[in-house]
Amino acid sequence: MNYEPVIGMEVHVELNTKSKMFCRCSADYFGKEPNTHVCPVCLGLPGALPVPNKKALEYCMMIGLALGCKISEKSLFERKNYFYPDLPKGYQISQYRWPLCVDGWIEIAGRKIRINRAHQEEDTGKLNHRGNETMIDFNRSGVPLVEIVTEPDFRGVEEVRDYAKKLQQLFRYLGVSNADMEKGDMRLEANVSVRPELVEGLPNYRVELKNINSFRFMVAAIEYEIKRQISELEAGKKLTQETRGWNEQKKETYLQRSKEEAHDYRYFPEPDIPEISLQSSAIRLQQQMPELPWDKLARFQKQYGLTKQQAEILTESRELADFYEETVRDGADIKQAANYIINRKINIEEVLPAQVVISIKGTSMGIISDEESLKKLAKEAIAENPKAVEDFQKGKESVLQALIGTVMRKSSGKADASKVAEILLKYLRNV
């Protein structure tokens, strides 16, 4: 019997707010001294009252709007009750029955993947295991999170990987998160089950793979889990709800605990936070939304006549896409600008679009103005003229002209003389 995977995804993303979700502590916790970004609210001390972060709510709505979600007329925070050492209150403030954003979708490989919800919640503390001891750092406790939950619409790991990468790109385009997986800004969880091919309906179990922090680990974990489940079913065993982790050293998943259902968390409305209605804010945010990455990708192909591959590279980040368009506006040829930026891997933090325009036009006229090429020629000229370097150090700056002449001879007169002078001076003054 052949089986097919049935996969749903839950993605948690930390938001780029200055303060935490329900207090005024700094949310910039990464790399800071443990337990220095805390207060009675994020430590769950008696009598401390939470106040929702408006900017975090707006970021959640921006994500929802980008994913085609409806913004709920009524949204409510609830307490998700469970015991774990990194949860100081004994519950997490989250959303369950009244999430902020519902019923969206995103296109992956020509198919619509349904988004069940995008809801707001707070992050937990972090456990650090040292030998037989476990230390708890509450700096992360209360940092604003958005959780995006899909329906079980994925049928392969390639779709899951493309979805996760597309979300990461979206978060960065919107400016709501750095989505740096190494720092824990973005965490992936997959709900995996299998069913016989051509059989409709969902399996009566699902296995949750928790807290995966890289695309590569996610693909490996899901692939392993699919094979494990098929092997169990073929052996006549019954699969049950459970939560599993990924062991990168052993390249296998391992049992963590039996998976909880919603009723196990005993959700009930957070009594300290009133009902939220953000319809008017949603209308304003919709009007202020930036161009989304997939819309920009389509426009670059249509407006500039770029290939899909060129457009994908140039729209990978919002900053690179803006740099390309500014280069074109400054007078560069559309195709030459694309090829120049892609092939030379321009560092847009160090180069201005106008400089790229000059380099492109110079290259088309046979003038060498590319900095890397000129640096190579300048180094050769200096190596061949140690006496000139020595004279320059003694204050005889006129030798600069001799070195420029050497570079011009090496380049058959095509080097940009003004740039050559700048580069030579920089090297000579640092010898």
Phi, psi and omega in degrees: 000136177266142180241155173234147179283149173235114190231134170240154184239144170235120181244126176257132178230129175280139185267151182277049178270158179285326182241170183286179188292321186232012177210181185260011176296149178295136177271358180274077189263341191297127177079003181274162177302136182304141173058038176251345178250060185224160178207177180304329182290307184282351172266355177070033181284150182303137176088349180282132184248134180279144174233118184299144178275114184298318181297321178296319178297321178294320178296320178298317179294323178299317177298314180299315180297320179296332180264013176072021181281158169273140175271122185297139176295325179232128178231143186220139173275147179227160176266124177259107190268121170198160181255127172200144187302332183276006181245090191296329183280342187086002175205157176250134174281117186218195174225141179226294184279336182231066181292160183289321184232134183221160169056061176249191177197160175216143182269127177229121179052042177079003179243148176275123173260121184283134175261116180290316185195158165228113185234162185265142173201179179250150178280166179260177172287185183232131179268131176243114184268126179229100182061238180269002182251152173233122179257146181245127176250117183265011178302325182279342183299122179094357176294136184292135178236151163240134175251126178252122185244126177263166166283164182283065188259353182278142181238013178187161184290332179297318178297319180297315180298315180298321179296313182297318179293324179293321177295316179302316178298319180297313180303319181288322177299317181287341182076019183270342181199151172284339179051038179277109186290330179294330179268359180084012179295332183223126182232142186247140173225135182241136173257112190242133170211170178229156177215158177300142179301146178072003177268128178275166179087160183268148175300159183271020177209165169205146179250125180264125174263117192262146165047059176268130189246023171204153179296321182295315179297322181298313180299314181297318182295316181293317179300316179296316184295322177299313180296319180298315182293319178297318179299318179296316181294319180293337177274003178082013181272157179259130179269145183233168177295128176201162177249131182231153175251175180246124176260106184292326181293315182272352181056046179209159175273158180220150183290130174256311179191166173290141187284135178280152170262170183302321183292339178293336182272353176049054179300136167209155185304138176291111186290342184267358179233120181289168176303143183247134174233117187234027181301315182294322177295324180296320179297316179296316181295323179301322180287338183259001184296137176286168176296131184282153186302321181288330175290320179294320178302312180296320181293319180299323179291318183284311186286320185255356179068028180279155173289164179299320181296316178299314182296322179297319180292315185287337179258011181303321174233152179297322181295318180292320178298317178296322179297315179299313182294324178291324177298318178294318179297331180280000173115002180284148174295138185306307184288319180296320179297316180299311181297319182297312182293320182288311187287328183267357179049057184301134172273102188289349177278345183246349185236141176269148177307321181298326178292323177295319179301313180298317180296318180296313181293323178295319179296320181293336179265002180090001179276132178269111179234003178293126188299319182296319179295317181292323178298319180298314179295320180296318179297320178296317181297318180294318180296328182277348184231062182299327180295321180295321179295317180298318179296322180296320180295334180274000176105002181271081187287348180294342180293345178304320181297324179295319179292320176300319179299321178298315179298318181296322178294318180297328183263011182057035176078010185262353181289144176287106189300320182294320178291322179300318180298317179299314183293316180298316179300320180298316180293314183297324181283349180249006180291000000 
